[in-house]
Structures are given as structure tokens and as C-alpha cells.
């Protein structure tokens, strides 16, 4: 699984805590036993074969079932201790704190919680984090994921002031004739707006003279009538309810997988992380 995820024997070996040669020998032995080639190897690259991908797709559900079983057989009577380092965007960590961590910390005050906000989709294994938080579509395939929110929705919104003398867009392409509030991602790239309507999908690189890297600032700029913004629904919900923002292209804004706490499959789980996962599952999903 690690080799299939990284397509790199060195990185997979580092994650598993074994030598590269031992991992390569193990894969060769498995291929000989199965009588199929799982990976194509050259001096420059590694790629997965069609039989290898088929095997991985069949094994994935079995591994997840095993993980779920192991989680339920937690150490009874043991007191969670140590530290818990979690990486995620500012909004994701705020969600975890508001819906879970405050209550968790009250119940387990001896657990040291270290939250790091960077929004850059960091590699939690290399950065030595116990877990991370991302939207479901962005989680690496070799990670275990625990849902912590309902599905989320991104909405195109504008203030009545902005729309006063402008026609509302009826199709995402109509945004090209509008002033939009663009977003700069932590990677330095601009965010491309993605829309979907049934089987139709379209990406728009919106025009606009204002670019921001924070959803709160984008919301404020939108409220000031500076253009159309594309925001997670939670940031705009109250302004929409108050009539200060208008939803545009709603039929082109379907829900997407929400936030998940995720962590490496093959790393020993400390008691603090196990306690948090059990706490989240017992508390149930938040909005």
C-alpha cells in the first residue's frame, strides 16, 4: 500500500521503518508468489501495473475492516497520556476545537495538545505529526480517515450592493464577465473555482483585481461589495441568512466530502490519538 501510494521505494521504506532493500525484496517475493508483476521499476521511476492496482483496490476494504476491528479493541482502563500533534488549516483546526477538542480536553486534561495551522497539505509523516485534518477528497489513499463533519459546500456569493447594476451569472462561464475575489493557496497558486451540475463539471480561473489568502478576509471583501467570492458555506451562512449576501449558481454548487481526521495506517497509535478517535466516534458528527 505504501509503495502504491508513494510510487517510491525509499519513501515507502521510510514510512514503514524498514530498509529499501528489505522492502524491495518483500515485493519481489510477493510478485513471485502471486505470479504477477505488481510494479514496473526503472532507475528513475516506479509505476503500478493493472494487476497491482486491481489487487490494491480489493485489499483496501479488507484493511479498513481490520483497522475498525482493532480500534474497537482498545486498551480498557488505560489512561490516555502524552502529546497529540495535529496539522491542518486554520478553519479545519477551528472546527476540531469547537466541536471536539474543548470537551475532549476537559475529559482528558493530562493530554498535551499541539495544533499547527499551515493550510499547505503538509506530509504529516515527514513532519512527525500524529494526525492531520483535510477535506475528504484531499486525503492520501494510504491513510486511515475518520469523518469529523458533514459534507461541505462551496458557494458563489455576492452582496446586493455589488449586484445592484449587474446581471446575476446564470452559468459559471458568466463569471468571466464579473469582478471576482480570488484566493491564493498556501502553495502560492491561485485557487481554480470548480463547479458541478449532474454530470457536467467546469473549472473557472476567475478574473479580479483582488486576491486574498484567507476565507474570513474574502467574506469581508464580499460584504463590502468588492466582487463575487467562492467560499465554504460556513463562512457565509450568517450573512446569507441576514440578507447581506446572495447565493449565486446554487445548482452548480453540490456538496462535497467534509472534514476528516487522518493518520498513517502502519504507525503505532499512541493512547492520546486512540482516545481522541474513540471520543469523536462516541460524540458523533458535527455540522
Buried (B, 14 or more C-beta within 10 A) or exposed (E): BBBBBBBBBEBBBBBBEBEBEEBBEBBBEEBEEEEBBBBEEEEEEBEBBEBBEEBBEEEBEEBEEEEEEEBEEBEEEEEBEEEBBBBBBBBBBBBBBEBBBEEBBEEBEEBEBEBBBEBEBBBBBEEEBBBBBBBBEEBBEBBBBBBBBEBBBBBBBBBEEBBEEEEEBEEBEBBEEBBBBBBEEEEEEBBEBBBBBEEEEEEBEBEBEBEBBBBEBBBBBBBEBBBBBBBBBBBBBEBBEEEBBBEBBEEBBBEBBBBBBBBBBBBEBBBBBBBBBBBBBEEEEBE
